[in-house]
């Protein structure tokens, strides 16, 4: 397994959208969070985010095959990066790809001294992964509906 990240260009937006919808389909059905789920976003939302001057999308490749993507929101003035979202296609999940992606992305943005992300509290596998990688809960939680709560994480990097 050879995991790489490759900075996306605007022509990749349709691919990113298709992969995002596929990757979040199960969670969208499970939690029915139609207002905020990446699984319910339109292609126009992807283009709008792509065009933000502080946003980067990266394709995630495994042995030269695109298996997912990650969006990074940069705040260089404060040294902060936010991941929102990261996703791996369902058939490639559970293989340790996401963990390698976080290692690569933290190296790519080596100027960042703080990383932020959020996830679904009820998805214990995601919480475990982020905590294993050094992310700490901030204490902030946001109840979306009776089935789902968003939990916020941060990770401080010593440069």
trRosetta pair geometry for C-beta under 8 A, 3 or more apart (Angstrom, degrees):
i j d omega theta_ij theta_ji phi_ij phi_ji
1 62 6.0 -33 -155 -158 87 103
1 63 6.8 -90 -136 -37 44 100
1 95 6.9 179 -113 154 155 119
1 96 7.7 108 103 74 162 107
1 97 7.6 -119 -180 -86 134 82
2 62 6.9 133 67 -160 52 49
2 63 5.3 99 43 -78 94 59
2 64 7.9 19 81 -23 115 67
3 60 7.0 -17 -161 -171 95 90
3 61 7.1 150 -153 83 46 54
3 62 5.7 -16 -96 -99 69 72
3 97 5.7 162 -105 -142 134 75
3 100 4.2 98 63 115 155 140
3 101 6.5 -103 167 -63 133 68
3 104 6.9 -140 119 -27 103 142
4 60 7.8 156 82 -158 46 46
4 61 4.7 -15 62 63 91 106
4 104 7.4 161 -145 -139 33 161
5 58 4.3 14 -178 164 108 134
5 59 7.1 153 -159 75 56 46
5 60 6.0 -27 -103 -101 73 59
5 61 7.4 172 -93 18 22 82
5 70 7.0 -43 -129 36 125 120
5 101 6.4 103 -69 -141 113 81
5 104 5.0 158 -3 124 117 135
5 105 6.3 91 -43 -73 168 79
5 108 6.7 -70 74 -48 138 150
6 58 6.4 143 65 -165 33 79
6 59 4.8 -21 63 59 94 98
6 61 5.9 39 -5 -13 115 122
7 56 6.3 -56 -136 -170 99 111
7 57 7.5 107 -163 83 57 53
7 58 5.5 -47 -98 -104 43 78
7 59 7.9 14 95 15 4 77
8 12 4.0 -117 -160 70 103 148
8 13 7.6 119 154 -62 129 54
8 16 6.4 36 -144 -59 163 129
8 50 7.6 -85 105 -128 118 114
8 56 7.8 142 39 176 85 66
8 57 4.0 -34 42 99 131 102
8 58 6.1 -163 -14 -105 88 18
8 59 5.2 113 -75 -32 94 87
8 69 6.8 17 -48 -137 141 120
9 12 5.6 108 56 -1 55 102
10 13 5.9 -15 -172 -22 51 114
10 47 7.5 52 -153 -132 93 81
10 50 5.9 127 -111 142 71 140
10 51 7.8 45 -107 -72 113 79
11 14 7.9 -41 174 18 46 97
12 15 5.1 -59 -165 46 65 115
12 16 5.7 70 137 -28 86 102
12 57 7.0 -165 93 105 123 130
12 59 6.3 -107 -163 -57 149 119
13 16 5.5 -53 -143 37 33 114
13 17 6.2 36 156 -22 66 104
13 43 6.8 97 141 -166 106 87
13 46 4.9 143 -165 125 97 117
13 47 5.4 54 -167 -80 159 71
13 50 5.5 -77 -92 -34 116 158
13 57 7.9 121 -93 39 66 166
14 17 5.6 -51 -148 34 31 113
14 18 6.5 32 154 -18 64 104
14 43 6.5 8 -106 -135 65 125
15 18 5.8 -54 -148 36 31 110
15 19 6.3 25 156 -14 66 108
15 59 7.7 5 109 -106 129 121
15 66 6.8 11 164 123 134 160
16 19 6.0 -60 -147 41 28 107
16 20 6.0 30 155 -23 66 111
16 46 5.8 159 94 -160 114 137
16 57 6.0 -22 -105 -176 155 148
16 59 7.5 -115 -81 -89 91 83
16 69 4.9 8 -128 -18 92 173
17 20 5.7 -56 -143 36 27 112
17 21 6.4 27 159 -18 64 105
17 41 7.3 -124 -134 97 87 99
17 42 8.0 -15 -142 153 129 30
17 43 4.7 -3 -109 -103 167 76
17 46 4.7 -112 -74 -17 98 160
18 21 6.0 -56 -149 35 27 109
18 22 6.4 23 155 -14 63 111
19 22 5.7 -60 -148 42 31 111
19 23 5.9 28 157 -21 68 113
19 66 7.4 -100 -74 138 149 108
19 68 6.2 171 164 -122 135 41
19 69 6.0 116 87 -1 139 107
19 87 6.6 155 136 100 95 118
19 89 5.8 -79 -149 -75 95 94
20 23 5.8 -57 -140 39 27 110
20 24 6.2 -1 168 4 64 114
20 38 5.2 -98 -179 155 111 108
20 39 7.0 -156 145 -91 75 45
20 41 6.7 -26 122 50 137 118
20 46 7.3 178 20 -89 151 124
20 69 7.0 -52 -63 50 91 120
20 85 7.0 115 -135 63 108 129
20 87 5.8 123 -116 43 61 155
21 24 6.7 -74 -141 49 21 92
21 25 6.4 49 156 -62 61 93
21 39 5.8 97 -139 -150 46 60
21 41 7.7 -130 -76 53 81 75
22 25 5.9 -28 -149 -16 27 118
22 89 6.1 4 108 -132 125 83
22 90 6.7 -113 151 -5 93 102
23 38 7.8 -18 82 104 103 120
23 39 7.4 -139 80 -88 61 92
23 68 6.7 81 -87 -121 149 95
23 87 3.7 106 126 174 160 127
23 88 6.5 137 -129 69 127 30
23 89 5.8 -97 -80 -101 95 37
23 90 6.5 -176 -116 -42 53 72
24 27 5.2 -62 -162 49 67 111
24 28 5.5 74 138 -32 88 102
24 37 5.8 160 159 171 132 101
24 38 4.8 165 -45 81 163 87
24 39 2.9 -142 108 -61 108 99
24 40 7.8 -98 112 -14 128 60
24 85 7.7 13 -66 140 130 170
24 87 6.5 -70 -45 -114 88 144
25 28 5.8 -57 -148 33 27 113
25 29 6.5 22 157 -13 63 107
25 39 5.4 169 -72 -150 35 129
26 29 5.9 -59 -153 39 30 109
26 30 6.1 28 153 -20 66 112
26 90 7.2 103 -12 -98 127 128
27 30 5.5 -56 -141 39 32 113
27 31 5.9 -6 172 13 70 112
27 37 6.6 177 108 -141 100 122
27 39 6.2 166 68 -18 91 143
27 120 7.0 -173 -155 -13 124 154
27 123 7.4 -17 -115 -74 118 136
28 31 7.0 -73 -133 53 18 83
28 32 7.2 69 169 -92 54 30
28 33 7.0 -111 -129 50 58 71
28 34 7.2 74 -162 -89 99 60
28 37 4.6 131 -100 146 90 161
28 39 3.6 -122 -44 90 128 140
28 40 5.8 142 -130 -43 134 94
29 32 7.1 12 -163 -66 22 69
30 147 7.3 -171 143 157 71 140
31 37 7.2 152 78 -80 112 126
31 120 6.8 -120 -68 -128 157 145
31 122 7.7 157 -90 55 117 136
31 144 7.3 40 168 87 121 135
31 145 7.0 141 177 51 82 118
31 147 5.0 -172 -133 106 66 122
31 148 4.2 51 -151 -54 124 137
32 145 6.9 -59 82 63 91 164
32 147 6.9 81 35 38 92 145
33 36 5.4 -46 154 54 111 86
33 37 4.6 125 87 -45 92 101
33 40 7.8 -153 99 6 62 135
33 144 5.2 0 -116 150 124 144
33 145 6.4 -158 -89 3 83 120
33 148 5.7 -67 -56 61 126 158
34 37 6.5 -40 -107 22 22 112
34 40 5.1 152 -150 -121 59 170
35 40 7.7 8 -15 84 8 145
36 144 6.7 -116 42 -133 134 130
37 40 4.6 76 73 8 98 102
37 41 7.6 -138 103 -29 57 78
38 41 5.5 -29 -154 -7 47 121
38 85 4.6 -51 -60 -9 158 152
38 87 7.0 -153 106 -46 148 138
41 45 4.4 -106 -171 70 104 143
41 46 6.5 112 131 -47 125 83
42 45 4.9 109 57 -1 73 97
42 46 7.5 -133 102 -1 48 83
43 46 5.5 -50 -155 33 42 114
43 47 6.4 42 148 -17 70 103
44 47 5.7 -52 -147 38 35 111
44 48 6.2 38 153 -22 66 106
45 48 5.6 -51 -144 35 31 114
45 49 6.4 28 157 -15 64 105
46 49 6.0 -58 -150 39 29 107
46 50 6.1 33 152 -24 64 108
47 50 5.5 -54 -144 35 30 115
47 51 6.3 25 159 -17 64 109
48 51 6.1 -63 -152 38 27 108
48 52 7.3 44 147 -39 60 92
49 52 5.6 -35 -160 2 41 117
49 55 5.3 -144 169 177 76 171
49 57 7.8 91 115 -55 105 112
49 71 6.7 -10 149 -146 135 145
50 55 6.6 -126 -120 104 20 125
50 57 6.0 -37 -109 -8 88 127
51 55 7.9 33 61 54 26 122
52 55 4.0 67 72 4 108 116
52 73 7.9 -12 107 -123 141 87
54 73 6.0 39 129 -164 99 69
54 74 5.0 -142 -169 61 76 78
54 75 6.9 31 -163 -75 132 55
55 71 6.3 -15 -164 -171 102 101
55 72 7.1 150 -155 80 51 52
55 73 5.7 -22 -99 -103 75 65
55 74 7.4 -166 -79 12 23 83
56 71 7.2 160 85 -156 46 53
56 72 4.7 -8 60 58 96 101
56 74 6.7 50 -3 -26 103 115
57 69 5.9 -1 -174 -178 99 121
57 70 7.3 159 -154 82 55 42
57 71 5.2 -26 -99 -100 74 74
57 72 7.8 -180 -83 19 26 71
58 69 6.5 162 83 -157 48 69
58 70 5.1 -10 58 58 98 90
58 71 8.0 180 19 -83 69 29
58 72 7.0 34 -6 -7 107 109
58 105 7.0 -173 40 -101 155 104
58 108 7.8 86 -82 91 156 176
59 66 5.1 -50 -177 -128 121 109
59 68 7.7 146 -165 88 54 40
59 69 5.5 -40 -110 -100 47 86
60 66 7.0 102 71 -156 52 61
60 67 5.5 -70 104 67 97 80
60 68 4.1 -6 49 70 129 85
60 69 5.9 -150 0 -78 89 27
60 70 6.4 79 -50 -14 109 95
60 88 6.7 -67 86 -100 152 78
60 97 6.7 94 162 164 134 117
60 101 5.5 -30 -117 -102 125 129
61 64 5.8 4 178 -119 125 18
61 65 6.4 142 -156 64 76 32
61 66 5.6 -44 -95 -90 76 49
61 67 6.7 121 -129 10 24 87
62 65 5.6 -32 68 62 73 89
62 67 4.7 17 7 -10 111 142
62 92 6.4 175 10 -147 153 139
62 95 7.9 42 -124 99 156 142
62 97 6.1 -60 -74 -114 126 125
66 69 7.9 12 -174 -60 105 85
67 88 5.8 5 138 -152 97 81
67 89 5.3 -113 -168 21 63 106
67 92 4.3 -9 -166 27 125 174
67 97 6.4 -85 105 -159 139 163
68 86 7.3 49 152 175 126 68
68 87 5.1 -156 -154 103 107 57
68 88 3.9 -63 -61 -104 149 45
68 89 5.7 -144 -68 -15 79 68
68 92 6.9 -133 -32 76 107 133
68 97 7.1 127 18 127 135 136
68 98 8.0 -33 84 -83 166 79
68 101 7.6 -62 85 -77 126 157
69 86 7.6 -148 103 -141 46 49
69 87 6.4 8 53 54 69 85
70 83 6.3 -42 -168 -145 104 101
70 85 7.6 -113 -134 112 51 46
70 86 4.2 4 -113 -112 91 87
70 87 7.7 172 -80 20 56 52
70 101 6.0 156 -39 166 143 130
70 105 6.2 -78 109 -83 156 147
71 83 7.1 122 75 -160 60 51
71 84 5.8 -58 84 82 110 49
71 85 6.1 51 27 38 108 43
71 86 7.5 -142 26 -68 62 55
72 81 5.4 -22 -165 -166 103 112
72 82 7.2 139 -160 70 51 46
72 83 6.4 -27 -100 -97 63 59
72 105 6.6 -178 -75 -167 129 121
72 109 6.6 -174 -170 -46 152 146
73 81 6.9 144 72 -162 52 56
73 82 4.2 -17 57 60 108 101
73 83 7.9 -150 17 -62 83 14
73 84 6.1 -5 -10 39 119 108
74 81 5.8 -18 -105 -107 58 81
74 109 7.2 -155 -107 -129 103 133
74 112 8.0 -114 -131 -79 79 113
75 78 4.7 -6 130 43 114 104
75 79 7.5 -28 98 39 81 20
75 80 4.4 2 61 63 113 94
75 81 7.3 -165 28 -76 72 36
75 82 7.6 48 -4 -10 104 98
76 79 7.1 32 -164 -78 35 38
76 111 6.6 16 -139 113 87 138
78 114 7.8 -45 134 44 94 121
79 111 6.4 -124 -128 144 80 78
79 112 5.7 140 177 -140 66 41
79 113 4.2 13 149 22 132 96
79 114 6.2 88 112 18 88 86
80 112 6.4 74 -134 -147 12 96
80 113 7.6 -50 -74 59 53 66
80 114 4.7 -24 -108 76 81 102
80 115 7.5 161 -159 -89 64 25
80 116 6.5 18 -176 -6 109 112
81 105 7.9 -167 135 150 152 105
81 109 5.1 66 -58 130 154 161
81 112 4.3 -39 -7 -113 108 153
81 114 7.6 170 29 92 61 54
81 115 5.4 -19 71 -112 90 73
81 116 7.4 -177 95 26 43 74
82 115 7.4 146 -95 -166 34 56
82 116 4.4 -27 -107 71 84 100
82 117 6.6 151 -164 -77 66 53
83 86 5.3 -12 175 -32 120 110
83 102 7.9 -38 -74 -109 158 90
83 105 7.5 78 -92 124 115 158
83 115 6.9 24 -15 -176 101 103
83 116 7.3 -170 21 89 69 49
83 117 4.3 -12 58 -92 101 113
84 117 6.7 178 -62 -130 77 71
84 118 7.3 27 -97 33 107 87
86 98 6.5 108 136 -138 128 102
86 101 6.7 152 -161 112 130 142
86 102 7.9 3 -128 -70 171 85
86 117 7.7 -25 2 -133 113 138
88 92 5.1 -114 169 92 105 101
88 93 5.0 140 94 -84 116 72
88 97 5.3 124 -116 81 144 131
88 98 5.7 -104 -28 -59 130 94
89 92 5.1 64 66 21 85 106
89 93 7.4 -138 93 -33 39 83
90 93 5.7 -40 -148 1 36 118
92 95 5.9 -70 -179 19 64 131
92 97 5.9 18 150 -9 108 155
93 97 7.7 -97 -112 35 34 116
93 98 8.0 20 -133 -25 70 115
96 99 5.2 -49 -165 37 69 117
96 100 6.3 68 140 -20 83 102
97 100 5.9 -64 -157 39 34 108
97 101 6.2 37 150 -25 70 107
98 101 5.4 -52 -147 32 35 116
98 102 6.6 35 155 -20 66 100
98 129 6.3 18 99 180 130 148
99 102 6.0 -51 -153 31 31 109
99 103 6.9 33 149 -18 62 104
99 129 6.5 -126 -73 -159 91 102
99 132 7.6 -40 -112 99 119 120
99 133 6.4 -165 -133 -77 81 118
100 103 5.5 -52 -153 34 38 114
100 104 6.3 34 151 -16 69 106
101 104 5.7 -57 -148 40 32 109
101 105 6.0 27 157 -18 68 110
102 105 5.8 -54 -136 39 30 108
102 106 6.2 31 162 -19 64 107
102 133 5.4 6 109 -157 156 155
103 106 6.2 -60 -150 35 24 108
103 107 6.7 21 153 -15 60 108
104 107 5.8 -61 -153 38 32 110
104 108 6.2 35 151 -26 67 107
105 108 5.3 -47 -144 32 35 117
105 109 6.5 4 164 11 67 103
106 109 6.6 -66 -139 57 28 85
106 110 7.6 74 150 -90 56 55
106 112 7.3 -108 -142 66 65 119
106 115 6.8 -58 -102 -59 99 145
106 157 6.6 175 -163 -100 114 141
107 110 6.0 1 -167 -70 39 96
109 112 4.5 29 134 -8 109 119
110 159 7.0 114 168 -126 78 111
111 159 7.6 25 -138 -108 28 154
112 115 6.2 71 142 -68 134 78
112 157 6.2 72 107 33 76 143
113 156 6.7 1 158 -159 76 70
113 157 5.2 -139 -145 63 41 88
113 158 7.7 49 -144 -95 90 23
113 159 5.8 -81 -94 -15 92 114
114 154 6.2 -16 -170 -168 101 105
114 155 7.0 154 -156 79 52 49
114 156 5.7 -22 -101 -106 77 58
114 157 6.8 -148 -66 14 28 85
115 135 7.3 -82 93 -98 108 98
115 154 6.8 151 81 -159 53 53
115 155 4.4 -7 56 55 103 100
115 157 6.8 71 -15 -30 98 111
116 152 7.2 -13 -166 -172 96 95
116 153 7.0 155 -154 88 50 59
116 154 5.3 -17 -99 -103 73 76
116 155 7.9 -163 -69 21 34 69
117 130 6.7 -139 77 -125 129 136
117 135 6.8 -45 44 -131 108 151
117 152 7.8 168 93 -153 37 56
117 153 5.3 -12 66 62 79 104
118 150 5.1 29 164 177 126 105
118 151 6.5 170 -155 83 79 38
118 152 4.8 -35 -98 -100 98 61
118 153 6.7 165 -93 16 41 77
119 123 6.2 -100 158 65 108 118
119 126 4.5 -159 -179 133 148 133
119 127 6.3 -166 87 -70 133 65
119 130 6.5 -169 -2 -20 142 146
119 150 7.3 162 84 -150 20 68
119 151 6.2 -24 65 59 70 86
119 153 7.1 11 9 -4 98 121
120 123 4.3 73 77 3 103 109
120 126 6.7 78 49 50 76 146
120 148 5.6 -55 -142 -150 109 101
120 149 7.3 112 -160 69 60 46
120 150 6.5 -51 -99 -100 47 55
120 151 7.5 61 167 15 11 87
121 127 6.8 46 -142 -68 43 134
121 141 6.5 24 -59 -136 140 117
121 148 7.6 143 39 -166 85 54
121 149 4.2 -12 22 81 131 99
121 150 7.0 176 -21 -131 90 5
121 151 4.3 101 -78 -27 90 117
122 147 7.2 -55 -10 160 166 67
122 148 6.1 -96 12 -114 127 60
122 149 6.9 113 -27 34 89 79
123 126 4.2 33 116 16 113 116
123 127 6.7 146 92 -16 65 87
124 127 5.4 -54 -144 40 40 113
124 128 6.0 44 155 -24 70 104
125 128 5.7 -52 -146 35 28 113
125 129 6.5 32 154 -21 62 105
126 129 5.7 -54 -151 33 31 113
126 130 6.5 24 157 -13 66 106
127 130 6.1 -60 -149 39 29 106
127 131 6.2 24 157 -14 66 112
127 151 6.8 26 -103 68 112 143
128 131 5.9 -61 -145 42 27 108
128 132 6.0 32 155 -24 65 109
129 132 5.7 -57 -149 34 26 114
129 133 6.5 14 156 -10 62 110
130 133 5.8 -64 -150 42 31 106
130 135 4.0 -44 165 51 92 138
130 153 5.3 -44 155 -135 140 177
131 134 7.8 130 -174 -5 30 8
131 135 6.0 -85 -82 68 36 79
131 136 7.5 76 -121 -94 75 41
131 137 7.9 -14 -89 -32 104 84
131 153 7.9 -123 -69 -125 64 135
133 155 7.2 -45 118 -94 88 153
134 155 5.0 81 111 -137 94 119
135 153 4.0 35 166 169 120 129
135 154 6.7 152 -153 74 78 18
135 155 4.5 -68 -95 -58 63 105
136 153 6.5 147 70 -153 28 78
136 154 6.1 -31 61 65 81 72
136 155 6.9 133 9 -88 75 57
137 151 6.0 -43 -128 173 106 114
137 152 7.1 98 -156 78 62 55
137 153 5.9 -51 -94 -97 42 71
138 152 4.5 -35 32 101 121 104
138 153 6.6 -169 -19 -106 88 17
138 154 5.4 74 -72 -5 104 107
139 152 7.9 -33 52 64 39 102
140 151 7.7 140 91 -155 59 47
140 152 4.3 3 73 31 105 132
141 149 5.3 10 180 170 110 117
141 150 6.7 160 -159 82 57 53
141 151 5.2 -17 -107 -101 88 68
141 152 7.2 -145 -78 6 41 83
142 149 6.7 157 77 -164 39 68
142 150 4.5 -9 58 55 97 104
142 152 7.9 64 -6 -34 99 102
143 148 7.7 134 -160 96 54 52
143 149 4.9 -34 -101 -106 59 88
144 147 8.0 -46 79 68 97 70
144 148 4.5 -25 55 95 117 103
144 149 6.6 -175 7 -99 80 29
144 150 6.0 81 -40 -22 109 96
145 148 5.5 38 48 39 82 90
